[in-house]
Amino acid sequence: MNNRWIATPIVALVLAAGAAAQDETAAPAAQAERPEPKLVDAPTINETYSDEEITKAANMLTGSWISAKPITEIDGDGEAKIVMTISPARIDGLSDVLYCETARADDLASPYRQSFFQIYRFKDNLRLRTFDIRSEAAANALMGISLVPEVYPMTITAVDVFPTIDIDLKKDGNSYAGKSPAAYPDHRGGAVQMTSSIAFDGETISISDVGYDSEGNTSWEVGRDGGAEFVRAEDLVNIDHYNDGLIVIHFTEPEGEPIQEGDWMIIHYLGRLTDGTKFDSSFDRGEPFRYKYPGTLIPGWIRGTEGMTEGSRRRLIIPPALGYGDRAVGPIPPGSTLVFDVECVFVEKEAAPADLNAAPAQPAAEGAAETGDENSDG
């Protein structure tokens, strides 16, 4: 058996569901009692805002948006279509807030910008204020939440963010438009300051950002002539919601033969809690996790990885009942919801024995001693 990928002890500790912490003889009965999970619709988020006009503007912005044309990268030669996902948010100490993630359309799992919008009253009009995220823990907790706002973390406070730009909004019929009342500091692409403008009507969003150098010349620009236009987008990713609380976000699902029982799955993953605390990562160790599928792992992991092929990328949001329940496991507190980013690197088929009547090969003693379970390469 190829032992290029070896399961490390910490992975076994974090993911193994049975032998170390449960009575193995009781596990099958517990599984048998678990009702068959069913797919359900995503819950509706009915956010309450301060007044009717703020509600209207916020609802116009809420949703998934994709740029009508590719946008050129700042400080780079590439260009790509860009996706913004905007959802209702809650920040302790701030009201009327939306959360926005911005990502390349070909890499929605890794947004390159996370920010907040606050809509508030200034004199007789509305003003849109943007916030960046100060806290790394808050950024980690928020990663991907714009796609599943029903699991928005309750730990975000005004201390975790800082204001960046204001845009004065004016209503024009059924749309809003506005620009920043002054230039704001910037450092990208040789710029020392920048201005922003936005227009939106519920079906499109047009954004224009321009950076200026110390001589007042344009250093960079996004959508200066008429703005970079974003249009509403549906079904950018498939999200499975189950009636027992499991959520599976499918970012990339290449064609190929799905993983089958008995195959060896080589998978990279990052595990974190809903407050952003990272408790384990194969990426940090530089080696993926190798195990025989489906393994004796937590139920949420087993179900969340069903049907993966080489190159599949998913995010699993696993409720306590499908994780470790009320048990503490290493750095994971009791009652924790777990968030895993998983990427299938390779599927290794179990080779059929040359002689079907021959006794199966025994695992190598050294490998068995190293892991003590099926995660050994054997």
Secondary structure as UniProt FT lines:
FT   HELIX           9..15
FT   TURN            19..21
FT   HELIX           24..26
FT   HELIX           27..33
FT   STRAND          39..40
FT   HELIX           52..61
FT   STRAND          63..67
FT   STRAND          71..72
FT   TURN            74..75
FT   STRAND          79..80
FT   STRAND          82..92
FT   STRAND          94..104
FT   TURN            105..106
FT   TURN            108..109
FT   STRAND          113..122
FT   TURN            123..124
FT   STRAND          125..133
FT   HELIX           136..142
FT   TURN            143..144
FT   HELIX           145..147
FT   HELIX           149..151
FT   TURN            154..155
FT   HELIX           158..160
FT   STRAND          161..172
FT   TURN            173..174
FT   STRAND          175..179
FT   STRAND          184..185
FT   HELIX           188..190
FT   STRAND          193..200
FT   STRAND          204..212
FT   TURN            214..215
FT   STRAND          218..222
FT   TURN            224..226
FT   STRAND          228..232
FT   STRAND          238..242
FT   TURN            243..244
FT   STRAND          247..252
FT   TURN            261..262
FT   STRAND          264..273
FT   TURN            274..275
FT   STRAND          278..281
FT   HELIX           282..285
FT   STRAND          289..292
FT   HELIX           299..304
FT   TURN            305..307
FT   TURN            310..311
FT   STRAND          313..318
FT   HELIX           320..322
FT   TURN            323..326
FT   TURN            330..331
FT   TURN            334..335
FT   STRAND          338..348
FT   TURN            356..357
FT   HELIX           365..371
FT   TURN            374..375
//
